[in-house]
Amino acid sequence: MAEELVCPITQELPVDPVTAEDGRVYERSAIEAHIKGRSAEALKSPITNEPMGPRLFPAVQTRNNIERMVKSGAIGGDKAAAWQKRIEEEKRVAETRRKAEGGDRDAMAELGFWYKDGQKGLAVDLKQFEWFERAAELDEPTALSACAQALLEGKGVERDTARGHFMLGAGCALGAEHACYLKGFGHQLGLWGLKKDDKQATRWFRKMPGCSVKNSAGNREIAAKWLREHAPIV
């Protein structure tokens, strides 16, 4: 029975099963990749090689069958691994959402980052800013940094540099490492209305190691390298 449920492209149990116009069930991401970039005239079924349309339909019954069999133990081992992970992620997302809707600022920020990065089974979604904003209003440092960057860059929200700088300053005051990095980066390149100023870039990059909220791991070495190459010796 499990073999009949396997996606013919990935050869794995589909986590997000859909039915294509050829009548076959696929993993959504796999069949979308097959369809993408092909004209209507050139699109063919990956199984029969016959012409087919681009529409996809949620395979709800297949999904329910897989979920039921995984939960009951009828399907186990490697084939069930992706589904076990999905089940665990759904539980965690539901619990985090419950906390966020109840006013937990840390949960709000966590949801925002999951939506931003497409984690825990959630698709990348502009809801990220909504959750970041709610957490930022409660002075959550990582959310203040995320809101500031979105507002300064105009990504997922209308650009508002004045509000972005206000949130950036609040994030810096609360010890958010990424807020200090953004301050330094803005001065390094003269972005977002900030004056290009190596002294100010140095000042903010040097604050990063002392920040209490470590939320800029990917930029620490970038800042450190710039300091080694450009910062004046004091």
C-alpha positions in Angstrom: 0.0 0.0 0.0 2.8 2.4 0.9 4.4 2.0 -2.6 1.2 3.1 -4.2 1.3 6.4 -2.3 4.9 7.2 -3.3 5.5 10.2 -5.6 6.7 8.9 -9.0 9.2 11.8 -9.2 10.8 11.9 -5.7 10.2 8.2 -4.9 9.1 9.3 -1.5 5.8 9.6 0.4 4.5 13.1 -0.6 4.4 15.5 2.3 2.2 17.9 0.4 0.4 15.6 -2.2 -1.4 17.1 -5.2 -3.2 15.5 -8.2 -2.0 16.7 -11.6 -4.1 16.8 -14.7 -2.7 13.4 -15.7 -4.5 11.9 -12.8 -1.3 11.1 -10.8 -0.5 12.1 -7.3 2.9 14.0 -6.8 4.8 15.9 -4.2 3.7 19.5 -4.9 7.2 21.0 -5.1 8.4 18.2 -7.5 5.5 18.6 -10.0 5.7 22.4 -9.7 9.4 22.2 -10.7 8.4 20.0 -13.6 5.7 22.4 -14.8 7.7 25.6 -14.3 9.3 27.0 -17.4 7.3 24.8 -19.8 4.8 26.3 -22.1 1.3 24.8 -22.2 2.1 23.2 -25.6 5.3 21.6 -24.3 4.0 20.4 -20.9 3.7 16.6 -20.7 3.1 14.1 -17.9 6.4 13.0 -16.4 4.9 9.5 -16.2 3.1 8.9 -19.5 4.8 11.6 -21.6 1.4 12.6 -22.8 0.3 16.3 -23.0 -1.3 17.6 -19.8 -2.5 20.8 -18.3 -0.7 22.8 -15.5 -3.5 22.7 -12.9 -2.8 21.0 -9.6 -5.4 19.9 -7.0 -4.8 19.1 -3.3 -5.0 15.4 -2.8 -6.7 15.5 0.5 -7.7 11.9 0.7 -4.1 10.7 -0.1 -2.7 13.1 2.5 -5.2 11.8 5.1 -4.4 8.1 4.2 -0.6 8.7 4.6 -1.1 10.5 7.8 -3.3 7.8 9.3 -0.9 5.0 8.2 2.2 6.8 9.6 0.5 7.6 12.9 -0.7 4.0 13.3 2.7 2.6 12.4 1.5 0.9 9.3 4.2 2.8 7.4 7.6 3.2 9.1 11.3 3.5 8.5 12.7 6.0 5.9 9.4 6.4 4.1 7.7 7.7 7.1 10.6 10.0 8.2 9.4 13.1 6.3 5.9 12.5 7.6 7.0 12.0 11.2 8.9 15.3 10.9 5.8 17.1 9.5 3.6 15.8 12.2 6.1 17.0 14.9 6.4 20.4 13.1 2.7 20.9 12.9 2.3 20.3 16.6 5.1 22.8 17.4 3.7 25.4 15.0 0.2 25.0 16.5 1.6 25.4 20.1 3.7 28.4 19.1 0.8 30.0 17.3 -1.4 29.5 20.4 1.2 31.2 22.6 1.7 34.0 20.1 -2.0 34.7 19.8 -2.1 34.7 23.6 0.5 37.6 23.7 3.8 35.7 24.0 6.3 38.0 22.3 9.0 35.3 21.9 6.5 33.0 20.2 5.4 35.9 17.9 9.1 36.5 16.8 9.6 32.7 16.3 6.6 32.5 14.0 7.9 35.5 12.1 11.2 33.9 11.4 9.5 30.6 10.4 7.4 32.5 7.9 10.5 34.5 6.7 12.6 31.4 6.1 9.9 28.9 5.1 10.6 26.6 8.1 8.5 24.1 10.1 6.4 23.3 7.1 5.3 26.9 6.6 5.6 28.6 3.2 7.5 31.8 3.0 4.8 34.4 3.6 4.4 38.1 4.2 2.7 37.2 7.5 6.3 37.4 8.8 6.1 41.2 9.1 2.8 41.0 10.9 4.3 38.8 13.6 7.5 40.7 13.8 5.6 43.9 14.2 3.5 42.5 17.0 6.5 41.2 18.8 8.4 44.5 18.2 5.6 46.4 19.8 6.4 44.4 23.0 10.1 45.3 22.7 11.3 41.9 21.5 14.9 42.6 20.3 15.1 40.2 17.4 11.8 41.3 16.0 12.8 44.9 16.3 15.9 44.1 14.2 13.8 42.2 11.6 11.2 45.0 11.4 13.8 47.6 11.0 15.6 45.7 8.2 12.3 45.1 6.3 11.3 48.8 6.6 14.7 50.1 5.6 14.9 47.8 2.6 11.2 47.8 1.7 11.0 44.0 1.6 7.6 42.6 2.2 6.4 46.0 3.4 6.4 49.5 2.1 9.7 51.3 2.7 9.7 53.6 5.7 13.2 54.7 6.6 12.1 56.9 9.5 10.2 54.1 11.2 13.0 51.7 10.3 15.6 53.8 12.0 13.5 54.2 15.0 13.1 50.4 15.4 16.8 50.0 14.6 17.7 52.3 17.5 15.4 50.5 19.8 16.9 47.2 18.9 20.4 48.5 19.5 19.4 49.9 22.9 18.0 46.4 23.8 21.3 44.7 22.9 20.3 43.2 19.6 23.5 42.1 17.8 21.9 42.3 14.3 20.6 45.8 14.9 24.2 46.9 15.7 25.4 45.2 12.6 22.8 46.9 10.4 23.8 50.3 11.9 27.4 49.6 11.0 26.6 48.2 7.6 24.5 51.3 6.8 27.3 53.6 7.6 29.9 51.4 5.9 28.1 51.7 2.5 26.1 54.9 3.1 22.7 53.2 2.9 19.1 54.1 4.1 19.9 57.8 4.4 23.0 57.2 6.6 26.2 59.0 5.9 29.0 56.8 4.7 31.3 57.0 7.7 34.0 54.5 8.6 34.2 55.8 12.2 30.5 55.1 12.7 30.8 51.7 11.0 33.6 50.9 13.3 31.7 52.0 16.3 28.7 49.8 15.6 30.6 46.8 14.5 32.7 46.9 17.6 29.5 46.8 19.7 28.5 43.5 18.3 30.6 41.2 20.6 29.2 42.8 23.7 25.5 42.5 22.7 23.4 40.4 24.9 21.1 39.2 22.1 23.1 37.1 19.7 21.0 37.2 16.5 23.5 38.0 13.7 25.7 34.9 13.5 26.0 35.1 9.7 27.4 38.6 9.9 29.9 38.4 12.7 32.9 37.4 10.6 31.8 39.9 7.9 32.0 42.7 10.5 35.2 41.4 12.1 36.9 41.1 8.7 35.9 44.7 7.8 37.3 45.9 11.2 40.6 44.1 10.6 40.9 45.8 7.2 39.5 49.2 7.7 39.1 50.2 11.4 41.5 52.7 12.8 43.7 51.4 15.6 42.7 52.9 18.9 
